[in-house]
Amino acid sequence: ATPVPDKNSTGPPPTTVKSANQIDDDKLPAAEYLSVVDDYPQALNQLADHLARQLPPDSGELVWLFDQSQNMIDDRGIISQNLQEMYLQYSLRMKYYFDLESDVPPPLTTIISFGQNLSLHTQKSTSDLGAIRKSIDQIPVDESGQENMCGALATTLKLLAPAASRSKRKLAIILVTDESGDDGDSVEDVVNLAKKFETPIFILGRETNFGSPFSQLRWFDGKSKLTHWLRINRGPETAGLECLQWNGFHSRRDVFGSGLGPFEQVRIAKESGGIFFMLPGEEENILAVGVGNRRRSNLIPMSEYLPDLRSRKEYEQARQQSPFRRQIWNIIQTLNPNIDSKLDFGLMYYSMTPSEFRQQATQEIQAAWRAMTLVETALSTLEEIRPLRTEETSKRWQASYDLITAQLTTYRVRLFQFILVMDRHVTKPSKPKDTKSNKWHAVRVRTTIDPDEQEFERIKSAYRLSASHPGFLQEIKAAQTQAKTLSEFVIAEHPGTPWAQQATFEWTTGYGVKLVDRFIDPRYLNNLDKDIKLPKR
């Protein structure tokens, strides 16, 4: 029988083999299927150690499965450059763990890549390092924009695992990607196949954005000198949405790190016996707030907030059976601008021509008032289920409740400020500070304004308010105080977590809205630069 290495062994001294434990344990979530790494060399070093522990010394086989997207070209190059060192570490560790006298050759390796379809780059598995690196360097860029990750994994398992099993070889798959893929509904097919063929799947991936399926990635077009934002799939970390996808005006664009990988990838790694290696992303190219708060800072307290990694079906059944979770989910769905496009409004590109601005303002005020009505209904529902919060056993769902309550209370204040600012600009239009400016743009600010007597009367008449002017002003101040108090509660109750970071952002951004003048390149507005070919994601 093949000897099994000691799983608790720390390995030989660093002078012989590089240490695999390069991150302090107290900075990691309590999950053996997740490892946070600083770069590819560190990830490959840890990967070599895990492979040496799991594969037999004379019958192990590796499959590298690479994402074909354009954004992964540099990643593939880095892996190719560091492959020799990784395989050396694998051989040294294998020799040590199994107490072998002779050197262990590089494992037989197959190179496959995927986008919309699957491509095989080695006609047969090989241990020739030069041939392996050449195959990696020749991986094409897929122009379809589709990333069928689960389909690629399932096909790879069906293609190679039976033959490996018949040859009594132990197969391991290494997936390299920076997105969560477009076919996440097929994740259970991969899990079942991996278990059937006893094939661990190791994933070199990225941290997801907290509670959101998407990120906006900066892409600069050298020809037009224009910057564009490409939406990419990177999350969420849960089987279903547990956070608002709306920021009070439009779809979320914040980027707060979740401390975890995409649900499908982490589930596959966990269930197959592999590991999800969380690499740093392209933070300098990611749109929006929160980028500076990513990764290590929100990993320390996350062990209490690890998501439910059961199948999506089991997750949804558990959510449906809980009145508390079900109502939170309903609110998230109701206020999702990806479902209700009328919630996607506000803040950008208003005309400087008074008559055109008036028309735009009328539409925006109506949209904002409708949104406020939906927010009021949601807050009433949250108040009704408040007694259930103490019965909830999941810290994640408690935190979601707390944050959503604070956010919606904040958005109610901010939406009224937006209505007031738009109404005031219609009746008392200000002049741009820069003569080159061609658009008004609404931004969030810390200072708020109160309606004067005339503004209040217009609002009171339009929306049938019953309060007096002084009473209404008191209501505004009370709402602002409540929003601050609820945000402070989230920060105190869930310190160091993404929920606290999000609440801090909402609070420190302020409750006010202001119109500022800006120059917007007409090519963005009129689609004049039709020659620009945006890269597929």
N, C-alpha and C positions, 0 to 999 in steps of 0.2 A: 504494500500500500504506500501511496505517496505521503511522505511526512507532512504534517501541518505546522506552519510556523507559529511561534508563540505570539498571540495577538497582543499581549501586554508588553512585549519586548520593546525596549527603547532603541534597539539597533546598536551598531558599532559606533565608536567615537567619531566625531565630526571630521577628524583627519582622514578617515577612510570613506565615509559616506556623509553627504550633506545632511544636516538636521532637517527633519520634515516638520518639526514643530516651531514655526517661525512667528507665530502669533500667540500672545498670552491667552490661556484658556478662559480667563475671566472676562475677556472682551468678546467672546463668542456666544451666540444663542445656544441654549442647551439642546442641541440637535446634532446627532452623530452623522446625519446625512447632509450637513451643510458645513462648508469651510470657506472662510473669507480670506482672500489672498490679495496681495498688492499688485501683482503682475503675472505675466505668463511664466517666466522662469520659476517663480515660487510655486505656482499651480502645478507645473510639470514635475517639479521635485516632489511635491506631496503625492501627486498622481503615481509616480514611479514607486513610491513606498506602498501605496494601497494595492497596486497591481502585483507587486512582489509578494504581498501577503495573501492575495486571493487566487492567483494563477499557479498551476503546477509548474515546476521548473523545466519540464521537458515537453509540455503539450499545451502551452498557452498560446492564444491567438488574439491579436488586437484588430479592431476595425475603427478607423478614423472616419467620422462622418462630418463633413464641413459644409457650413452655410455658404451658398454661392453669391450672396449679396455683395455689392460693390464696396460697402462699408467694411467688409471683412478681409479685404485684400491685405492690408497691413498685418492683421492678426495672423493670417495664414503664413505670412512671411516670417513673423517672429517665432511661430511654432516650428517652422522648417529649420530656422537657424539654431534653435535650442533642442532639436530632436536628438542629436547625437549625445548630448549631456544627459538628457532624460533617460535614454536607453542604457547609457553607462550606469547611471544610478540604479536603474531597474535591475541590471545584471549583478551589481555589487550587493544590493540588498537581498536579491534572491539567493546568491551564494552564501550570504551570512545567515539568513533566516533558516535555510534548509541544511546548513552545515556541509556545503558541497566543497569538494577539493578542486574541481576544475571550473573554469569560467563558464558563465551562462551566456549563450549567444543572444543577440537581439530577438525579440519575439517575432513570429510570423505576422506580417501586417498587411492589411487591405485598406486602400484609400477610396472613399466614396464621397461624392458631394451631392447637394440637393438644392433645389429652388422650387420651381413648379414640378419638375420631374427629378428623377434620380440618375446619376452618372457614375459608372464604375471606371476608375482610373488605373487600377492594377488588374491585369487579366487573371492573375492568380496571386495568392498571398506570398509575400517575400520578406526575407530578413536583410535584404540588400539596402543599406541605409541610403546610398546614392539614388537607387531607383525609387525609394519611398519619398525622398525629398523632391525628386524631379516630378513625381506624380502630384504632390501637393502644390508645387509651383505652377503646374499647368491647369489648375482648376479654373474654369471659366466664370465669367460674371453672368448671372441669370438676369435677363431683361424683363421678365414677366412681372416682377414685383411680388410674386407669390412665394411663400415659404411654407411648404407642406411638411413641417417638421415631424409630426406624428406619422404621417404616411411614409416618410423616408425611413423612420426608425422601424416601423412595422415591416416594410418591404425588405429592409436589411436583415432583420431577424428571420423572416421567412426564407430569404435567399441563402443565408450563410449558416444559420444556427443548426439546421438539420444535418448538413454535411459535417459540421464540426462535431456534432454529437455522435454521428456514425463513426467518425475517426477517433473518438474518445479524446477530443480536444476541448479545452475550456475557453469559451469565447467571451470577450469583454468589448464593449462599444464605448468610444469616446466621442461625444457630440460637441461640436464647436459652433456657437451661434451667439448673436447679440440681441435676438428678438425672441418673442414667445411663440411665433408661428401663427399660421392662419387656419389651422385645422385642429384646434384644441379639443373639440368635441370627440375626437378619436383617441383621446389619451388612454382610455381603458383597454383599447385594443393592444396598445404598446405594453401596458402593464401586464396584461394576461400572457402575451407572447414571451416577454422577458422572464416571467415566472415559470412558464412552461419549459423553456429551454435553459433555465438557471443561468441567465446572462446578465451580469451587472452592467448598468449603463452609467457612465461618468459624464458629467456635463460641465463644460467650461462656458459659463454664461454670465449674465449681467444682473445686477440688482434691479428689482422692479420699482416703479414709482408707487408710492404709498396709495393704495386703494384705487388706482386708475389703470385701465388697460393700455393707455397711450402715452407717448412722449412726443415732443416736437424737436426734431433734430435740425440744427443749422446747416444749410448747404449754400456755399457761395459760388455763383456763376462767374467765372473769370471773363467771359465774353461781354456780358451786359454789366458786370460789376454790381449786380443786385444780389442781395441775400434772400434766400427762401427758407421756409420752414416745412420740413417733411414729417408727416405723422407716421410714427412707427409703433408697432405692437410690442409692448414690453410690460406685460402684467395682465391682470393684477396678481397679487400674491395669494389670493384666496379663490375658492371655487366659484364664488359669486360676489357681486359688488357689496361692500359693507360701508362704503363712504359715499357722500354726495359727489356727483359728477358735474356739479354746477357751482359756480363761484358767486352767484347772486346776479350776474349779468349775462354770462355765456359759459361755454364749456370750460372745465378746469384746464389751466395751463401751468399750474405750479408743479414743481418737481421736488417732492420730499421723499427721501429714500425710505423704503419699507424695512430694510434690514434683512430682506429675504429675496429669493428668486421667484420667477413666475410659477404659479401653481402647478401647471402641467409638468414643467421640468423638474421641480422639486419632488413632486409625487412620483414621477418616473424613477428618479434617482433613489428615493427612499424605498419604494416597493421592490425595486430590482436588486437592491443591495449595493448600489453605487453611491456616489457623492455628487452634490451640486457645488462646484467651485465658483464662488461669486467674485468676479473680476471687477475692477473699477471700470465705469463707463466713460463715455465721451462728455464728462461734465461741462467742459468748456464750450461744447457745441449744443448743449441741451437748453431749450428755451425755458425761461421763467424763473420764478422765485424759488428759494429753498435749496438751490444747488449746493450752497456752501454747508448745508447741514446734513450731508449725506454720509452713508457708510458707518464708520466706527462709532460715531457719537450716539447713534440710536441702536446699537447692538447690545449694549450692556444690560438694559432691563428687559430685553425682548423675550426671555424665556417664559415669562408669564403670559405672553401675548402671541405665542406661536399659533398659526392658523390650523383649522381643521383640514387635514390632508386625506380624509377619506374620499371615496369616489364622489364625483359631482352629484350623482343621484342620491347617495346617502346624505350628503351635505344639504341638498335641497329638501329632502324629506324631514331632516331635523329642523331646518328653518321653518318649514310649513307647520310643524307640530308645535312650535313655540309662538304664542301670540305676541310676545315681546319682539322677537326677531322678525316675525312676519310683517308686523306693522312698520318696523324700521325699513325693511326691504321695500314695502309698498311706497313709502315716502321717497326713497332713493329713485325708484322707477318713475313716480309721478313728476319728480323734479329733475329728470334726466333730459338735458337738451339734445342728446343724441336720439331721443325718442320723440320729444315735444320740441320741434324746431322754433316755436314761438318764445321759448325761454332763451334762445340764442340771440341776444340783442345788446345794444348799449356800448358805450365808451369810445367807439372809433369812427373816424372819417365822416364828420358832419360838414355840410356845405357852409361856406362863408357868405353866400347870398341869402339875405334875410328871409325872403319869401320861401326859398327852398328849405332853409333851416326850420322855418315854422312847420312845414309839412312833415319833415323828418321828426321834429320834436313831438308833434301830435301823435305820430305812430309809436314813438319810443315811450312816451308817457303812458299810452294805453297799454303797451306791453309790460311796462314796469308795474302798473297798477294791477294788472292781471296776475303778475308774478307775486305781488304782495298778498293777493287774495289766497293764492295757493300756499304761500308761506304761513299765513295765519291758520289755514286749515291743518297744515302739517304740525304746527306748534300745538294746536289743540289736541291732536292725536298723541303727540309726545307727552303732553301733560296727563292724558288719560292712562297711558301705560307706565307712568312713572313708578307706581307701586311695584311693578313687576321687575324693576331694575335690580332691587336687592335680592330677588330670587334667581336672577340670571347667574349661571356658574362660569360663564366665559368672560374673562377680562376684556377680550377683543370687542365683544358685543356691548359690554358696559361702556367701554371707551367710545365706541361708535355712537351710542346714544348720547353720551355727554357732549361729544364734539358736534354732532348734527344739531343738537339743541342750541349750543352756543353760536354756531354758524348761522342758523336761520334767524335767531334773534338779532344777530349783527346785520344780516342781509336785509331784514325788515327796516332797520334804521337807515341803512345805506341806500336802499331803493327809494325811500322818501326823499333823501337828500338829492338823489339823481333827478327825481321829478321836479323838485324845487329849483334846482340849478337850470334845468332845461326850460322851465316856465319863466324864470327870471331873465334868461338870455333872449327869449322871444320878445318880452316886453321892454327889456333894457339891454339891448345888444352891446357887448363890449367890442373894442377894436383889437386886432391882432398886434402883438408886440413886435413881430418880425414881418416886414413887408414881403418877404419871400414865401411866407406861409400860405398854404392853399386849402387847409382843412382845420376844423375844430376837432379836438380829441378830448374826451372826458377821462380824467384820471382820478384815482382814489387818493385822498389826502386826510391828514389828521384833524384838520379844522372843519367844523360844521357851521351851517348857517341856519338862522331861524326865519320863518316866513313873516313878512311884515303884514299889516292889517289887510291890504289889498290882495296880496298873494294868498293869504289864508281864506279870504272870502271867495276867491275863485276856486280854490281847492275844496272848500266846504260845499259850495254850490254844485261843483262837478261830481263830487263823490258822496254827497248827502251825509256829511258829517254832522254830528249833534253837539260836539264840544264847542266851548267858547274859545276865543283866541288865547287868553291867558291859560285856560285849562289845557288847551292843545299843546302849548309850549311846555307845560309841566309834564305832559305825557311823553314828549320827545326826550326830555332830559332823563326821565325815569327809564325809558327804553334803552338809552345809551348806558346808563348805570347798570341795568340788568345785563346787557350784552357783555360789559366788562367783567362783571361778577361771574358770569357763566364761563367766560374764557379763562379767568383765573382759577376756577374750579378744575377745569380740564388739566391745566398746567400743574396744579398741586396734586391732583388725584392720579395722574399718569406721567410722572416726571421722566424726562429723558426719552420719551417715546415719540413716534411720528405724530400721534394725536396731539401731544403737547406742543410740538413744533408748529403744527398747522394752526392751533389755537393762538399761539404766540404771534404768528404772522397776521392772522385776522385782527387781533387786538392792536398790534403795533402799526398796522397799515392805516388804521383810523376808520372813522365812520363817515367822513365827508367825501364830496365829489366836487371836482373843479374842471372847468373847460379851459384848455390851453390850445394855443395855435401851433400848428406844425406844418412842415413841408413834407408831403408824401409824393414820391416819384409817380408821375401819371401812369407809368407802365404797370404799376401794381393795380391801379384803379381801372384802367381801360383795356388791360390785356393786350397792349400794343406790341410787346416783345414776344411774338409768337415763335421765334426761332429758338427760344430757350427750351432745352430738353431736360426736364427734371429727371434725376436718377430714380429708378424704381426701387421701392423699399419692400 
